[in-house]
Amino acid sequence: MNHPVKRIIGSALAIAAIVAGSAGVAAADNDNGNFPCNPSGKDVAYCNAKVGDIVDVAIGDVAPTQPSVGYDEIDYKLGRYTLGKDAINKKFDDWCADSGLVAVASAQPNATLQDPSTFTCQLAPGAETDASRNDMKTVVVGPHGKLYMADGHHALTSFWETADGGPGMHIRLKVVGNLSNLNPSGFWDTMVQKNWAWLYDNNDQPIKPHQLPSTFSLKDMKNDQFRGMLYFAKDVGYATDHAPGFDEFYWGRWLRAHQNDPNLTLAGHMGDLASYLTLTKNVSQAMVALGQNTQVSGGFTAGQLGALPAFSDKEFAKLSKPYSDAKPGKLAYMLAYKAAH
């Protein structure tokens, strides 16, 4: 599968017409409040992108819309990619799923993320299903046709930090909104309203859009340890299938407020498998115990944020497996990667 720079799949865009229509238009509010797209050369194809379109884009050409990630989740993914025991490296499976192509089907011995022709997914581009598209990472078209991440910061950061990834690596992303007609102020107001941007730093303090990082690199992205820890409680105490965007950050806000509870405090409970498992179990059980209608944060109830009706013993057992197991748990991969780095 080849990856020409900036290719939109599923929507025939008349790029020449876009250029002609935007040439000479000043990038400023006009009389009716609209903000002409007036794209730069590399973003010209996105001005008329429609909701549901799939774009093939280099990671370095997408802008983050949150200032931090959970490093522990990133370390799990990097551990799985470098220390993995999977028959086919999990990074190819993640690329296929994030790109709407379900999962990896096969990979050559020298397969690399830089060259998707070296591995195959269960679906070919253009054969996506509604279900496979639902699993895709998403972007919004902003002022001047620039792409902004809506959901998938941890995935793109992991790919950025992977040896055969980086800013030039291509990924297929689904467009969930085109706000290119809005001025910057209106754009960011809408992004926040729709839960497509998280303007709080890693200490949950509000920031301005200009304070967002410019790349997905860990040199730019800060660490939110609450967000990182909550990744491992997913499917044990809560699920994200129907939750609003940034649900882990809303849970993180709830967890921050309970750091005086010795069962829920992160301090001293994240350095080894046994203590991290205990913390994850305590947090997950506390989520379940809230009940579906209890307010958590951001105006959302526990049920709206995906709290499960019961603690999942099955998922916790999978999480608990040590690195020595044939199929280690996520925590074991994360801790093994940390120990090696």
Contacts in CASP RR format, 6 or more apart in sequence:
PFRMAT RR
TARGET T0000
AUTHOR 0000-0000-0000
METHOD contacts of the structure
MODEL  1
MNHPVKRIIGSALAIAAIVAGSAGVAAADNDNGNFPCNPSGKDVAYCNAK
VGDIVDVAIGDVAPTQPSVGYDEIDYKLGRYTLGKDAINKKFDDWCADSG
LVAVASAQPNATLQDPSTFTCQLAPGAETDASRNDMKTVVVGPHGKLYMA
DGHHALTSFWETADGGPGMHIRLKVVGNLSNLNPSGFWDTMVQKNWAWLY
DNNDQPIKPHQLPSTFSLKDMKNDQFRGMLYFAKDVGYATDHAPGFDEFY
WGRWLRAHQNDPNLTLAGHMGDLASYLTLTKNVSQAMVALGQNTQVSGGF
TAGQLGALPAFSDKEFAKLSKPYSDAKPGKLAYMLAYKAAH
1 116 0 8 1.000
1 117 0 8 1.000
1 124 0 8 1.000
1 125 0 8 1.000
2 117 0 8 1.000
3 56 0 8 1.000
3 116 0 8 1.000
3 170 0 8 1.000
4 56 0 8 1.000
5 42 0 8 1.000
5 58 0 8 1.000
6 42 0 8 1.000
6 43 0 8 1.000
6 45 0 8 1.000
6 46 0 8 1.000
6 55 0 8 1.000
6 56 0 8 1.000
6 57 0 8 1.000
6 61 0 8 1.000
7 45 0 8 1.000
7 55 0 8 1.000
7 56 0 8 1.000
8 45 0 8 1.000
8 46 0 8 1.000
8 49 0 8 1.000
8 53 0 8 1.000
8 54 0 8 1.000
8 55 0 8 1.000
8 56 0 8 1.000
9 53 0 8 1.000
9 54 0 8 1.000
9 55 0 8 1.000
9 56 0 8 1.000
9 125 0 8 1.000
9 126 0 8 1.000
9 172 0 8 1.000
10 53 0 8 1.000
10 54 0 8 1.000
10 126 0 8 1.000
11 49 0 8 1.000
11 50 0 8 1.000
11 52 0 8 1.000
11 53 0 8 1.000
13 45 0 8 1.000
13 48 0 8 1.000
13 49 0 8 1.000
14 48 0 8 1.000
15 44 0 8 1.000
15 45 0 8 1.000
18 37 0 8 1.000
18 39 0 8 1.000
18 44 0 8 1.000
18 45 0 8 1.000
18 47 0 8 1.000
18 48 0 8 1.000
19 44 0 8 1.000
22 36 0 8 1.000
22 37 0 8 1.000
22 38 0 8 1.000
22 39 0 8 1.000
22 47 0 8 1.000
24 38 0 8 1.000
25 36 0 8 1.000
25 38 0 8 1.000
26 36 0 8 1.000
26 38 0 8 1.000
27 35 0 8 1.000
27 36 0 8 1.000
27 38 0 8 1.000
27 143 0 8 1.000
27 144 0 8 1.000
28 35 0 8 1.000
29 35 0 8 1.000
29 183 0 8 1.000
30 36 0 8 1.000
33 183 0 8 1.000
34 181 0 8 1.000
34 182 0 8 1.000
35 143 0 8 1.000
35 180 0 8 1.000
35 181 0 8 1.000
35 182 0 8 1.000
35 183 0 8 1.000
35 184 0 8 1.000
35 187 0 8 1.000
36 181 0 8 1.000
37 47 0 8 1.000
37 143 0 8 1.000
37 144 0 8 1.000
37 145 0 8 1.000
37 180 0 8 1.000
37 181 0 8 1.000
38 144 0 8 1.000
39 46 0 8 1.000
39 47 0 8 1.000
39 144 0 8 1.000
39 145 0 8 1.000
40 144 0 8 1.000
42 61 0 8 1.000
43 61 0 8 1.000
43 144 0 8 1.000
43 145 0 8 1.000
43 146 0 8 1.000
43 147 0 8 1.000
44 145 0 8 1.000
46 55 0 8 1.000
46 141 0 8 1.000
46 145 0 8 1.000
46 146 0 8 1.000
46 147 0 8 1.000
46 180 0 8 1.000
47 141 0 8 1.000
47 145 0 8 1.000
47 180 0 8 1.000
48 178 0 8 1.000
49 55 0 8 1.000
49 141 0 8 1.000
49 175 0 8 1.000
49 178 0 8 1.000
50 175 0 8 1.000
50 178 0 8 1.000
51 175 0 8 1.000
51 176 0 8 1.000
51 177 0 8 1.000
51 178 0 8 1.000
52 133 0 8 1.000
52 174 0 8 1.000
52 175 0 8 1.000
52 176 0 8 1.000
53 174 0 8 1.000
53 175 0 8 1.000
54 100 0 8 1.000
54 125 0 8 1.000
54 126 0 8 1.000
54 128 0 8 1.000
54 133 0 8 1.000
54 136 0 8 1.000
54 172 0 8 1.000
54 173 0 8 1.000
54 174 0 8 1.000
54 175 0 8 1.000
55 139 0 8 1.000
55 147 0 8 1.000
55 172 0 8 1.000
55 173 0 8 1.000
55 175 0 8 1.000
56 170 0 8 1.000
56 171 0 8 1.000
56 172 0 8 1.000
57 139 0 8 1.000
57 147 0 8 1.000
57 170 0 8 1.000
57 171 0 8 1.000
57 172 0 8 1.000
57 173 0 8 1.000
58 167 0 8 1.000
58 168 0 8 1.000
58 169 0 8 1.000
58 170 0 8 1.000
59 156 0 8 1.000
59 159 0 8 1.000
59 160 0 8 1.000
59 165 0 8 1.000
59 166 0 8 1.000
59 167 0 8 1.000
59 168 0 8 1.000
59 169 0 8 1.000
59 170 0 8 1.000
59 171 0 8 1.000
59 216 0 8 1.000
60 160 0 8 1.000
60 166 0 8 1.000
60 167 0 8 1.000
60 168 0 8 1.000
60 215 0 8 1.000
60 216 0 8 1.000
61 147 0 8 1.000
62 139 0 8 1.000
62 147 0 8 1.000
62 148 0 8 1.000
62 149 0 8 1.000
62 156 0 8 1.000
62 173 0 8 1.000
62 216 0 8 1.000
63 146 0 8 1.000
63 147 0 8 1.000
63 148 0 8 1.000
63 149 0 8 1.000
63 212 0 8 1.000
63 214 0 8 1.000
64 148 0 8 1.000
64 149 0 8 1.000
64 153 0 8 1.000
64 212 0 8 1.000
64 213 0 8 1.000
64 214 0 8 1.000
64 215 0 8 1.000
64 216 0 8 1.000
64 220 0 8 1.000
64 221 0 8 1.000
65 140 0 8 1.000
65 148 0 8 1.000
65 149 0 8 1.000
65 150 0 8 1.000
65 153 0 8 1.000
65 191 0 8 1.000
65 196 0 8 1.000
65 197 0 8 1.000
65 198 0 8 1.000
65 212 0 8 1.000
66 149 0 8 1.000
66 153 0 8 1.000
66 197 0 8 1.000
66 198 0 8 1.000
66 199 0 8 1.000
66 212 0 8 1.000
66 246 0 8 1.000
66 249 0 8 1.000
67 198 0 8 1.000
67 199 0 8 1.000
67 200 0 8 1.000
67 201 0 8 1.000
67 202 0 8 1.000
67 207 0 8 1.000
67 211 0 8 1.000
67 212 0 8 1.000
67 213 0 8 1.000
67 221 0 8 1.000
67 222 0 8 1.000
68 201 0 8 1.000
68 202 0 8 1.000
68 221 0 8 1.000
68 222 0 8 1.000
68 223 0 8 1.000
68 224 0 8 1.000
68 227 0 8 1.000
69 153 0 8 1.000
69 154 0 8 1.000
69 157 0 8 1.000
69 218 0 8 1.000
69 221 0 8 1.000
69 222 0 8 1.000
69 223 0 8 1.000
69 224 0 8 1.000
69 227 0 8 1.000
69 228 0 8 1.000
70 154 0 8 1.000
70 223 0 8 1.000
70 224 0 8 1.000
70 225 0 8 1.000
70 227 0 8 1.000
70 228 0 8 1.000
70 231 0 8 1.000
71 218 0 8 1.000
71 223 0 8 1.000
71 225 0 8 1.000
71 228 0 8 1.000
72 225 0 8 1.000
72 228 0 8 1.000
72 229 0 8 1.000
72 231 0 8 1.000
72 232 0 8 1.000
72 270 0 8 1.000
72 334 0 8 1.000
73 154 0 8 1.000
73 227 0 8 1.000
73 228 0 8 1.000
73 231 0 8 1.000
73 334 0 8 1.000
74 154 0 8 1.000
74 157 0 8 1.000
74 158 0 8 1.000
74 161 0 8 1.000
74 218 0 8 1.000
75 334 0 8 1.000
75 337 0 8 1.000
75 338 0 8 1.000
75 341 0 8 1.000
76 231 0 8 1.000
76 232 0 8 1.000
76 330 0 8 1.000
76 331 0 8 1.000
76 333 0 8 1.000
76 334 0 8 1.000
76 337 0 8 1.000
77 90 0 8 1.000
77 94 0 8 1.000
77 154 0 8 1.000
77 158 0 8 1.000
78 158 0 8 1.000
78 161 0 8 1.000
78 162 0 8 1.000
78 337 0 8 1.000
79 333 0 8 1.000
79 334 0 8 1.000
79 336 0 8 1.000
79 337 0 8 1.000
80 86 0 8 1.000
80 90 0 8 1.000
80 91 0 8 1.000
80 330 0 8 1.000
80 333 0 8 1.000
81 89 0 8 1.000
81 90 0 8 1.000
81 91 0 8 1.000
81 158 0 8 1.000
81 162 0 8 1.000
82 163 0 8 1.000
82 337 0 8 1.000
82 340 0 8 1.000
83 323 0 8 1.000
83 333 0 8 1.000
83 336 0 8 1.000
83 337 0 8 1.000
83 340 0 8 1.000
84 90 0 8 1.000
84 328 0 8 1.000
84 333 0 8 1.000
85 326 0 8 1.000
85 327 0 8 1.000
85 328 0 8 1.000
86 93 0 8 1.000
88 104 0 8 1.000
88 106 0 8 1.000
88 107 0 8 1.000
88 119 0 8 1.000
89 107 0 8 1.000
89 111 0 8 1.000
91 113 0 8 1.000
91 159 0 8 1.000
91 162 0 8 1.000
92 104 0 8 1.000
92 107 0 8 1.000
92 111 0 8 1.000
92 113 0 8 1.000
92 119 0 8 1.000
93 103 0 8 1.000
93 104 0 8 1.000
94 155 0 8 1.000
94 158 0 8 1.000
94 159 0 8 1.000
95 104 0 8 1.000
95 113 0 8 1.000
95 116 0 8 1.000
95 119 0 8 1.000
95 121 0 8 1.000
95 159 0 8 1.000
95 171 0 8 1.000
96 102 0 8 1.000
96 103 0 8 1.000
96 104 0 8 1.000
96 105 0 8 1.000
96 121 0 8 1.000
96 122 0 8 1.000
96 123 0 8 1.000
97 103 0 8 1.000
97 135 0 8 1.000
98 135 0 8 1.000
98 136 0 8 1.000
98 137 0 8 1.000
98 152 0 8 1.000
98 155 0 8 1.000
98 171 0 8 1.000
98 172 0 8 1.000
99 121 0 8 1.000
99 125 0 8 1.000
99 136 0 8 1.000
99 171 0 8 1.000
99 172 0 8 1.000
99 173 0 8 1.000
100 123 0 8 1.000
100 128 0 8 1.000
100 132 0 8 1.000
100 133 0 8 1.000
100 135 0 8 1.000
100 136 0 8 1.000
100 172 0 8 1.000
100 174 0 8 1.000
101 121 0 8 1.000
101 122 0 8 1.000
101 123 0 8 1.000
101 124 0 8 1.000
101 125 0 8 1.000
101 128 0 8 1.000
101 132 0 8 1.000
101 172 0 8 1.000
102 121 0 8 1.000
102 122 0 8 1.000
102 123 0 8 1.000
102 132 0 8 1.000
102 135 0 8 1.000
103 121 0 8 1.000
103 122 0 8 1.000
104 119 0 8 1.000
104 120 0 8 1.000
104 121 0 8 1.000
104 122 0 8 1.000
105 120 0 8 1.000
105 121 0 8 1.000
105 122 0 8 1.000
106 119 0 8 1.000
106 120 0 8 1.000
107 118 0 8 1.000
107 119 0 8 1.000
107 120 0 8 1.000
108 118 0 8 1.000
108 119 0 8 1.000
110 118 0 8 1.000
111 118 0 8 1.000
111 119 0 8 1.000
112 118 0 8 1.000
112 164 0 8 1.000
113 159 0 8 1.000
113 162 0 8 1.000
113 164 0 8 1.000
113 165 0 8 1.000
113 169 0 8 1.000
114 164 0 8 1.000
114 165 0 8 1.000
114 168 0 8 1.000
114 169 0 8 1.000
116 170 0 8 1.000
123 129 0 8 1.000
123 132 0 8 1.000
125 172 0 8 1.000
133 174 0 8 1.000
136 172 0 8 1.000
136 173 0 8 1.000
136 174 0 8 1.000
137 149 0 8 1.000
137 151 0 8 1.000
137 152 0 8 1.000
137 155 0 8 1.000
137 156 0 8 1.000
137 171 0 8 1.000
137 173 0 8 1.000
137 174 0 8 1.000
138 149 0 8 1.000
138 150 0 8 1.000
138 151 0 8 1.000
138 152 0 8 1.000
138 173 0 8 1.000
138 174 0 8 1.000
138 175 0 8 1.000
138 176 0 8 1.000
139 147 0 8 1.000
139 148 0 8 1.000
139 149 0 8 1.000
139 150 0 8 1.000
139 173 0 8 1.000
139 174 0 8 1.000
139 175 0 8 1.000
139 176 0 8 1.000
140 147 0 8 1.000
140 148 0 8 1.000
140 150 0 8 1.000
140 175 0 8 1.000
140 176 0 8 1.000
140 177 0 8 1.000
140 178 0 8 1.000
140 179 0 8 1.000
140 191 0 8 1.000
140 196 0 8 1.000
141 147 0 8 1.000
141 148 0 8 1.000
141 175 0 8 1.000
141 177 0 8 1.000
141 178 0 8 1.000
141 179 0 8 1.000
141 180 0 8 1.000
142 148 0 8 1.000
142 178 0 8 1.000
142 179 0 8 1.000
142 180 0 8 1.000
142 182 0 8 1.000
142 187 0 8 1.000
143 179 0 8 1.000
143 180 0 8 1.000
143 182 0 8 1.000
143 183 0 8 1.000
143 184 0 8 1.000
143 187 0 8 1.000
144 180 0 8 1.000
145 180 0 8 1.000
147 173 0 8 1.000
148 191 0 8 1.000
148 196 0 8 1.000
148 197 0 8 1.000
149 156 0 8 1.000
150 176 0 8 1.000
150 177 0 8 1.000
150 196 0 8 1.000
151 176 0 8 1.000
151 196 0 8 1.000
151 245 0 8 1.000
153 216 0 8 1.000
153 221 0 8 1.000
154 231 0 8 1.000
155 171 0 8 1.000
156 171 0 8 1.000
156 216 0 8 1.000
157 216 0 8 1.000
157 217 0 8 1.000
157 218 0 8 1.000
157 221 0 8 1.000
159 165 0 8 1.000
159 166 0 8 1.000
159 169 0 8 1.000
159 171 0 8 1.000
160 166 0 8 1.000
160 167 0 8 1.000
160 169 0 8 1.000
160 215 0 8 1.000
160 216 0 8 1.000
160 217 0 8 1.000
160 218 0 8 1.000
161 217 0 8 1.000
161 218 0 8 1.000
167 215 0 8 1.000
167 216 0 8 1.000
167 217 0 8 1.000
176 196 0 8 1.000
179 186 0 8 1.000
179 187 0 8 1.000
179 190 0 8 1.000
179 191 0 8 1.000
182 190 0 8 1.000
184 209 0 8 1.000
188 197 0 8 1.000
188 199 0 8 1.000
188 209 0 8 1.000
190 196 0 8 1.000
191 197 0 8 1.000
192 199 0 8 1.000
195 244 0 8 1.000
195 245 0 8 1.000
195 246 0 8 1.000
196 245 0 8 1.000
197 209 0 8 1.000
198 246 0 8 1.000
198 249 0 8 1.000
199 206 0 8 1.000
199 207 0 8 1.000
199 208 0 8 1.000
199 209 0 8 1.000
199 212 0 8 1.000
200 206 0 8 1.000
200 207 0 8 1.000
200 249 0 8 1.000
201 207 0 8 1.000
201 211 0 8 1.000
201 222 0 8 1.000
202 222 0 8 1.000
202 223 0 8 1.000
202 224 0 8 1.000
202 225 0 8 1.000
204 252 0 8 1.000
204 253 0 8 1.000
204 256 0 8 1.000
213 220 0 8 1.000
213 221 0 8 1.000
213 222 0 8 1.000
214 220 0 8 1.000
224 249 0 8 1.000
224 252 0 8 1.000
225 266 0 8 1.000
225 270 0 8 1.000
226 251 0 8 1.000
226 252 0 8 1.000
226 253 0 8 1.000
226 255 0 8 1.000
226 256 0 8 1.000
226 266 0 8 1.000
227 248 0 8 1.000
227 249 0 8 1.000
227 252 0 8 1.000
228 248 0 8 1.000
229 255 0 8 1.000
229 266 0 8 1.000
229 270 0 8 1.000
229 279 0 8 1.000
229 280 0 8 1.000
229 283 0 8 1.000
230 248 0 8 1.000
230 251 0 8 1.000
230 252 0 8 1.000
230 255 0 8 1.000
230 283 0 8 1.000
231 248 0 8 1.000
231 330 0 8 1.000
232 276 0 8 1.000
232 280 0 8 1.000
232 319 0 8 1.000
232 330 0 8 1.000
232 331 0 8 1.000
232 334 0 8 1.000
233 251 0 8 1.000
233 280 0 8 1.000
233 283 0 8 1.000
233 284 0 8 1.000
233 287 0 8 1.000
234 240 0 8 1.000
234 248 0 8 1.000
235 312 0 8 1.000
235 315 0 8 1.000
236 280 0 8 1.000
236 281 0 8 1.000
236 284 0 8 1.000
236 308 0 8 1.000
236 311 0 8 1.000
236 312 0 8 1.000
236 315 0 8 1.000
236 316 0 8 1.000
236 319 0 8 1.000
237 283 0 8 1.000
237 284 0 8 1.000
237 285 0 8 1.000
237 287 0 8 1.000
237 288 0 8 1.000
237 307 0 8 1.000
237 308 0 8 1.000
237 311 0 8 1.000
237 312 0 8 1.000
238 247 0 8 1.000
238 251 0 8 1.000
238 284 0 8 1.000
238 287 0 8 1.000
238 305 0 8 1.000
238 306 0 8 1.000
238 307 0 8 1.000
238 308 0 8 1.000
239 306 0 8 1.000
239 308 0 8 1.000
240 247 0 8 1.000
240 248 0 8 1.000
240 306 0 8 1.000
241 306 0 8 1.000
242 306 0 8 1.000
243 304 0 8 1.000
243 305 0 8 1.000
243 306 0 8 1.000
244 250 0 8 1.000
244 300 0 8 1.000
244 304 0 8 1.000
244 305 0 8 1.000
247 300 0 8 1.000
247 305 0 8 1.000
247 306 0 8 1.000
250 296 0 8 1.000
250 297 0 8 1.000
250 298 0 8 1.000
250 300 0 8 1.000
250 305 0 8 1.000
251 287 0 8 1.000
251 296 0 8 1.000
251 297 0 8 1.000
251 305 0 8 1.000
252 297 0 8 1.000
253 296 0 8 1.000
253 297 0 8 1.000
253 298 0 8 1.000
254 296 0 8 1.000
254 297 0 8 1.000
255 264 0 8 1.000
255 266 0 8 1.000
255 283 0 8 1.000
258 264 0 8 1.000
258 265 0 8 1.000
258 286 0 8 1.000
259 265 0 8 1.000
259 266 0 8 1.000
259 267 0 8 1.000
263 282 0 8 1.000
263 286 0 8 1.000
264 279 0 8 1.000
264 282 0 8 1.000
264 283 0 8 1.000
264 286 0 8 1.000
266 279 0 8 1.000
268 275 0 8 1.000
269 275 0 8 1.000
269 276 0 8 1.000
269 278 0 8 1.000
269 279 0 8 1.000
270 276 0 8 1.000
270 279 0 8 1.000
271 335 0 8 1.000
272 335 0 8 1.000
273 320 0 8 1.000
273 322 0 8 1.000
273 331 0 8 1.000
273 332 0 8 1.000
273 335 0 8 1.000
276 331 0 8 1.000
276 335 0 8 1.000
277 316 0 8 1.000
277 319 0 8 1.000
277 320 0 8 1.000
277 331 0 8 1.000
280 316 0 8 1.000
280 319 0 8 1.000
280 331 0 8 1.000
281 311 0 8 1.000
281 316 0 8 1.000
284 311 0 8 1.000
284 312 0 8 1.000
284 316 0 8 1.000
285 311 0 8 1.000
287 302 0 8 1.000
287 307 0 8 1.000
287 308 0 8 1.000
288 307 0 8 1.000
288 308 0 8 1.000
288 309 0 8 1.000
288 310 0 8 1.000
288 311 0 8 1.000
290 296 0 8 1.000
290 302 0 8 1.000
290 307 0 8 1.000
291 302 0 8 1.000
291 303 0 8 1.000
291 307 0 8 1.000
292 301 0 8 1.000
292 302 0 8 1.000
292 303 0 8 1.000
292 307 0 8 1.000
292 309 0 8 1.000
293 301 0 8 1.000
293 302 0 8 1.000
293 303 0 8 1.000
294 301 0 8 1.000
294 302 0 8 1.000
295 301 0 8 1.000
296 302 0 8 1.000
296 305 0 8 1.000
296 307 0 8 1.000
318 327 0 8 1.000
318 329 0 8 1.000
319 329 0 8 1.000
319 330 0 8 1.000
319 331 0 8 1.000
320 329 0 8 1.000
320 331 0 8 1.000
321 327 0 8 1.000
321 328 0 8 1.000
321 329 0 8 1.000
321 332 0 8 1.000
322 328 0 8 1.000
322 329 0 8 1.000
322 332 0 8 1.000
323 329 0 8 1.000
323 332 0 8 1.000
323 333 0 8 1.000
323 335 0 8 1.000
323 336 0 8 1.000
325 332 0 8 1.000
328 336 0 8 1.000
END
